[in-house]
Amino acid sequence: MEILGIDIGFGFTKASSGEQNLVFKSVLGEPIDIQFREDMLTVETAGEEHLQIEVDGKSYFVGELAERQSNVRFFTLDQDQFIGKFAKVLALTAAARMVKGFVPINLVTGLPIGSYRKHKDDLAKLLVGEHKVVLINADGQRDEKSISINKVRVIPQPFGSLFNLMLNDLGEMGDKRLVRDKIGLIDVGFRTSDYTISDKMRYSERGSRTTDSGIARAFNVIATKLRESSGVNIELYRLYEAIDEGSIKIRGKVYDLKTLTEQVFGQLATTVANEVDRLWVDDWDIDAMVITGGGGAVLAKHLQPLLNGEVMALDLKADMRMYNVNGYRKFGQHLWARGSAPSSPAE
């Protein structure tokens, strides 16, 4: 049996088996016939790989491949559409790349708090069962696989980060402070920000909410400014690298993004801090807060000074996009490889 954590996010899909990790953009595209498949030069293309999959008889380019090659691409920030049309393909792409065929899988994944109740059963039903898929490599060779998902556990998304901090790689209890204290979790994702409280491992409904203050809000402002300056609509998922590098070249002209990015990230951090203050106004006894998520990684330096209370120090060298998915996998280890599980905040 293989235990996987898969975080199907609006921006990126992340997966972890404990031995390997996989991250790719949550973009689907129609496949095309690529006439010339050889690399023109032997160079390192770190982070890029050929992700093409057939699911339910339909073929997709996935992630960077879709962005680079597909004429028709699919990307959404709508939760209902994401569950209905994207989640299964993205999850099976990750599972098919992570495990060998015919190995049964137990899977832990998560949903934003605001859509957890509505979609948790639907998501589990989409994923559980036997799935016949075909992976197609860069040379066009087909690898048929049968993905057998025995069990699916869906938890509120931010608790993945809590489990990541609390449990070791074997799913054993590590940091007991997180069990006995009242911890506020701030999970800034691409489309949403999730806020929740773990009070001695008890979920607080009053202190939990999903808002639209994800990093996409800042990306939208940047894309709008670029459209005004260049006349070109830049898809949000094509801004990641440009924002990291601090500039973007559009039709031969370089646009500096550093000042604008700092400004909009600062504004978004202020919005998130204000939401924390409003939501947790009665929870003045929080012992510590955790900033997590891929958006949390880029907002942390702006956000931390605005928060009232202790903010737990995290490993700045770690990929914070992986915090939730690593926690999902560790929770799966605790559930299915270590015996009884701690009380789940989802129940």
C-alpha positions as CSV (number, residue, x, y, z in Angstrom):
1,M,0.0,0.0,0.0
2,E,1.2,3.5,-0.9
3,I,0.2,6.5,1.2
4,L,0.1,9.8,-0.7
5,G,-0.7,13.4,0.2
6,I,-2.1,15.4,-2.7
7,D,-2.9,19.1,-2.5
8,I,-5.0,20.1,-5.5
9,G,-4.6,23.9,-5.5
10,F,-5.9,26.6,-7.8
11,G,-2.3,27.6,-8.6
12,F,-0.3,24.4,-8.2
13,T,-1.0,20.8,-7.6
14,K,1.4,19.3,-5.1
15,A,2.0,15.6,-4.2
16,S,4.2,13.8,-1.7
17,S,4.9,10.1,-1.1
18,G,7.6,10.7,1.5
19,E,10.3,9.6,-0.9
20,Q,9.5,12.0,-3.7
21,N,7.6,15.3,-4.3
22,L,5.9,16.6,-7.4
23,V,4.7,20.2,-8.1
24,F,3.1,21.4,-11.3
25,K,0.8,24.2,-12.3
26,S,-3.0,23.5,-12.2
27,V,-3.4,24.1,-15.9
28,L,-4.9,21.7,-18.4
29,G,-4.6,22.0,-22.1
30,E,-5.7,20.2,-25.3
31,P,-2.9,18.0,-26.6
32,I,-1.4,18.7,-30.0
33,D,0.8,16.6,-32.3
34,I,4.4,17.9,-31.5
35,Q,6.3,17.3,-34.7
36,F,9.8,17.9,-33.3
37,R,10.3,16.3,-29.9
38,E,14.0,16.3,-29.4
39,D,15.7,19.0,-27.3
40,M,17.6,21.4,-29.6
41,L,20.5,21.5,-27.2
42,T,21.4,19.4,-24.2
43,V,20.6,21.8,-21.3
44,E,19.2,21.5,-17.9
45,T,15.4,22.2,-17.8
46,A,14.9,21.8,-14.0
47,G,11.3,21.8,-12.9
48,E,9.9,21.0,-16.3
49,E,8.7,17.6,-17.4
50,H,6.3,16.2,-20.0
51,L,3.0,15.6,-18.3
52,Q,0.4,14.2,-20.6
53,I,-2.4,11.9,-19.4
54,E,-5.5,10.2,-20.7
55,V,-8.3,10.0,-18.2
56,D,-11.8,8.6,-19.1
57,G,-10.8,8.4,-22.7
58,K,-9.7,12.1,-23.0
59,S,-6.1,13.3,-23.3
60,Y,-4.7,16.4,-21.6
61,F,-1.5,18.3,-21.5
62,V,-0.9,19.2,-17.9
63,G,1.1,22.0,-16.1
64,E,4.0,23.6,-17.9
65,L,3.4,21.4,-21.0
66,A,-0.1,22.9,-21.4
67,E,1.2,26.4,-20.9
68,R,4.0,26.0,-23.4
69,Q,2.3,23.9,-26.1
70,S,-1.5,23.9,-26.0
71,N,-3.5,26.3,-28.2
72,V,-6.5,25.8,-25.8
73,R,-5.8,26.0,-22.1
74,F,-8.0,25.6,-19.1
75,F,-7.5,27.4,-15.8
76,T,-10.2,28.4,-13.3
77,L,-10.6,30.1,-9.9
78,D,-14.2,28.9,-9.6
79,Q,-14.5,26.2,-6.8
80,D,-17.4,24.3,-8.3
81,Q,-15.8,24.2,-11.8
82,F,-12.5,23.2,-10.2
83,I,-14.0,20.2,-8.5
84,G,-16.2,19.2,-11.4
85,K,-13.6,19.5,-14.3
86,F,-10.1,19.8,-12.9
87,A,-9.6,18.0,-9.6
88,K,-9.8,14.4,-10.8
89,V,-7.4,14.9,-13.7
90,L,-4.9,16.8,-11.7
91,A,-5.0,14.3,-8.8
92,L,-4.7,11.3,-11.1
93,T,-1.8,12.9,-13.0
94,A,0.0,13.3,-9.7
95,A,-0.8,9.8,-8.5
96,A,0.2,8.2,-11.8
97,R,3.5,9.9,-11.7
98,M,4.2,9.1,-8.1
99,V,3.4,5.3,-7.9
100,K,3.7,2.2,-9.9
101,G,0.7,0.7,-11.5
102,F,-1.4,-1.8,-9.5
103,V,-0.2,-0.6,-6.2
104,P,-3.2,0.3,-3.9
105,I,-3.2,3.8,-2.7
106,N,-4.6,5.5,0.4
107,L,-4.8,9.2,-0.1
108,V,-5.2,12.3,2.0
109,T,-6.1,15.6,0.5
110,G,-7.8,18.9,1.6
111,L,-10.2,21.6,0.7
112,P,-10.6,25.3,1.7
113,I,-12.7,25.6,4.8
114,G,-15.3,27.6,3.0
115,S,-16.0,24.8,0.5
116,Y,-15.2,21.8,2.8
117,R,-18.7,20.9,3.8
118,K,-20.1,21.3,0.3
119,H,-17.4,19.4,-1.6
120,K,-15.7,16.9,0.7
121,D,-17.9,14.0,-0.2
122,D,-17.9,14.9,-3.9
123,L,-14.1,15.0,-4.0
124,A,-13.7,11.7,-2.2
125,K,-16.2,10.0,-4.6
126,L,-14.3,11.4,-7.6
127,L,-11.0,9.9,-6.4
128,V,-11.9,6.6,-4.7
129,G,-11.9,3.5,-6.9
130,E,-10.1,2.0,-9.9
131,H,-8.9,4.4,-12.5
132,K,-7.5,3.4,-15.9
133,V,-5.1,6.0,-17.1
134,V,-2.4,6.3,-19.8
135,L,0.7,8.4,-19.3
136,I,2.4,9.5,-22.5
137,N,6.0,10.5,-22.4
138,A,7.9,13.1,-24.4
139,D,8.7,10.4,-27.1
140,G,5.0,9.6,-27.5
141,Q,5.3,6.2,-25.7
142,R,2.2,5.1,-23.9
143,D,2.3,3.7,-20.3
144,E,-1.1,2.2,-19.3
145,K,-1.7,2.2,-15.6
146,S,-4.4,1.2,-13.2
147,I,-4.6,3.5,-10.2
148,S,-6.4,1.9,-7.4
149,I,-7.4,4.3,-4.7
150,N,-8.8,2.4,-1.7
151,K,-9.4,5.2,0.8
152,V,-9.6,9.0,0.6
153,R,-9.5,11.3,3.6
154,V,-10.4,14.9,3.0
155,I,-9.5,17.4,5.8
156,P,-9.8,21.2,6.1
157,Q,-6.8,22.5,4.1
158,P,-4.8,24.5,6.8
159,F,-4.6,21.5,9.1
160,G,-2.2,19.9,6.7
161,S,0.4,22.5,7.9
162,L,-0.4,21.7,11.5
163,F,0.1,18.0,11.0
164,N,3.3,18.7,9.1
165,L,4.6,20.5,12.2
166,M,3.2,18.1,14.7
167,L,4.1,14.7,13.2
168,N,7.4,13.2,12.0
169,D,7.8,11.3,8.7
170,L,6.5,8.1,10.3
171,G,3.3,9.8,11.4
172,E,4.4,9.8,15.1
173,M,3.7,12.7,17.4
174,G,6.6,15.1,17.6
175,D,5.9,18.7,18.7
176,K,3.5,18.3,21.6
177,R,3.1,22.1,22.0
178,L,0.8,22.1,19.0
179,V,-1.4,19.5,20.8
180,R,-1.8,21.4,24.1
181,D,-1.8,25.0,22.8
182,K,-4.3,27.2,21.0
183,I,-2.8,27.8,17.5
184,G,-4.1,30.1,14.8
185,L,-3.4,29.0,11.2
186,I,-3.2,31.5,8.4
187,D,-3.0,29.7,5.0
188,V,-2.6,32.0,2.1
189,G,-3.2,30.2,-1.2
190,F,-3.5,31.3,-4.7
191,R,-7.3,32.0,-4.8
192,T,-8.2,32.0,-1.1
193,S,-6.9,32.6,2.4
194,D,-8.0,30.1,5.0
195,Y,-8.1,31.0,8.7
196,T,-8.7,28.4,11.4
197,I,-7.9,27.7,15.0
198,S,-6.8,24.5,16.6
199,D,-7.6,24.7,20.3
200,K,-5.8,21.7,21.9
201,M,-6.5,19.9,18.6
202,R,-10.2,20.9,18.6
203,Y,-11.4,22.7,15.5
204,S,-13.0,26.1,16.1
205,E,-15.9,26.9,13.8
206,R,-16.1,30.5,15.1
207,G,-12.5,31.1,14.3
208,S,-12.5,29.5,10.8
209,R,-13.3,31.1,7.5
210,T,-12.2,31.2,3.9
211,T,-11.9,34.6,2.1
212,D,-10.9,35.6,-1.4
213,S,-7.7,37.3,-0.2
214,G,-5.4,34.8,-2.0
215,I,-2.3,35.8,-3.9
216,A,-4.3,35.9,-7.1
217,R,-5.8,39.2,-5.9
218,A,-2.3,40.7,-6.1
219,F,-1.6,39.0,-9.4
220,N,-4.8,40.5,-10.8
221,V,-3.6,44.0,-9.9
222,I,-0.3,43.4,-11.6
223,A,-1.9,41.9,-14.7
224,T,-4.2,44.9,-15.0
225,K,-1.3,47.3,-14.8
226,L,0.6,45.4,-17.4
227,R,-2.5,45.4,-19.7
228,E,-2.7,49.1,-19.3
229,S,0.9,49.5,-20.2
230,S,1.4,46.9,-22.9
231,G,-2.1,46.2,-24.2
232,V,-1.5,42.5,-23.6
233,N,-3.6,40.3,-21.3
234,I,-1.3,38.2,-19.2
235,E,-2.8,35.0,-17.8
236,L,-2.3,34.9,-14.1
237,Y,-0.5,31.5,-14.1
238,R,2.2,33.0,-16.4
239,L,3.1,35.7,-13.8
240,Y,4.8,33.4,-11.3
241,E,8.3,33.4,-12.8
242,A,8.1,37.1,-13.8
243,I,7.2,38.2,-10.2
244,D,10.0,36.0,-8.8
245,E,12.5,37.5,-11.2
246,G,11.1,41.1,-10.8
247,S,10.5,41.8,-14.4
248,I,8.7,40.6,-17.5
249,K,9.4,41.0,-21.2
250,I,6.4,41.7,-23.4
251,R,6.9,42.1,-27.2
252,G,10.5,43.0,-26.7
253,K,10.0,45.5,-23.9
254,V,11.0,44.8,-20.3
255,Y,8.6,45.9,-17.6
256,D,10.0,46.2,-14.1
257,L,7.7,44.6,-11.5
258,K,9.7,45.0,-8.3
259,T,8.2,48.2,-6.9
260,L,4.6,47.3,-8.0
261,T,4.9,43.8,-6.5
262,E,6.1,45.1,-3.1
263,Q,3.2,47.6,-3.1
264,V,0.5,45.1,-3.9
265,F,1.9,42.4,-1.6
266,G,2.0,45.0,1.2
267,Q,-1.7,45.9,0.5
268,L,-2.7,42.3,0.5
269,A,-0.8,41.6,3.7
270,T,-2.7,44.5,5.3
271,T,-6.0,42.9,4.1
272,V,-5.1,39.5,5.5
273,A,-4.0,41.1,8.9
274,N,-7.3,43.0,9.1
275,E,-9.2,39.8,8.4
276,V,-7.3,38.0,11.2
277,D,-8.1,40.8,13.7
278,R,-11.8,40.7,12.8
279,L,-12.2,37.0,12.8
280,W,-10.2,36.3,16.0
281,V,-11.3,39.3,18.0
282,D,-12.7,37.0,20.7
283,D,-9.7,34.6,20.5
284,W,-7.3,36.9,22.4
285,D,-5.9,33.8,24.2
286,I,-4.2,32.3,21.0
287,D,-0.8,31.1,22.0
288,A,0.8,31.3,18.6
289,M,0.1,31.8,14.9
290,V,1.4,29.9,11.9
291,I,1.7,31.5,8.4
292,T,1.6,28.9,5.7
293,G,0.8,28.2,2.1
294,G,2.6,29.3,-1.1
295,G,1.1,32.8,-0.8
296,G,2.1,32.8,2.8
297,A,5.7,32.4,1.8
298,V,5.8,35.6,-0.3
299,L,3.6,37.6,2.1
300,A,5.3,36.5,5.3
301,K,7.7,39.4,5.5
302,H,4.9,41.9,4.9
303,L,2.4,40.1,7.1
304,Q,4.3,39.1,10.2
305,P,4.9,42.7,11.5
306,L,1.1,43.4,11.2
307,L,0.0,40.5,13.4
308,N,-0.6,40.9,17.1
309,G,0.9,38.0,18.9
310,E,3.6,35.3,18.5
311,V,4.2,34.0,15.0
312,M,5.9,30.6,15.0
313,A,9.2,30.6,13.1
314,L,9.2,28.3,10.1
315,D,12.1,27.0,8.0
316,L,12.6,29.8,5.4
317,K,14.5,27.5,3.1
318,A,11.6,25.0,2.9
319,D,9.1,25.2,0.1
320,M,6.0,26.5,1.9
321,R,3.8,25.3,-0.9
322,M,4.6,21.8,0.4
323,Y,3.6,22.4,4.0
324,N,0.0,21.2,3.6
325,V,0.7,18.3,1.4
326,N,3.5,17.0,3.6
327,G,1.1,17.2,6.5
328,Y,-1.5,15.3,4.5
329,R,0.9,12.5,3.9
330,K,2.1,12.4,7.5
331,F,-1.5,12.3,8.7
332,G,-2.1,9.4,6.3
333,Q,0.9,7.6,7.9
334,H,-0.6,8.2,11.3
335,L,-4.0,6.9,10.1
336,W,-3.0,3.9,8.2
337,A,0.5,3.0,9.1
338,R,0.7,3.8,12.8
339,G,-2.7,2.6,14.1
340,S,-5.2,5.0,15.6
341,A,-5.2,8.7,14.6
342,P,-5.4,11.8,16.7
343,S,-8.9,13.4,16.7
344,S,-9.3,14.9,13.3
345,P,-10.5,18.5,13.2
346,A,-12.7,17.4,10.3
347,E,-14.9,15.2,12.4
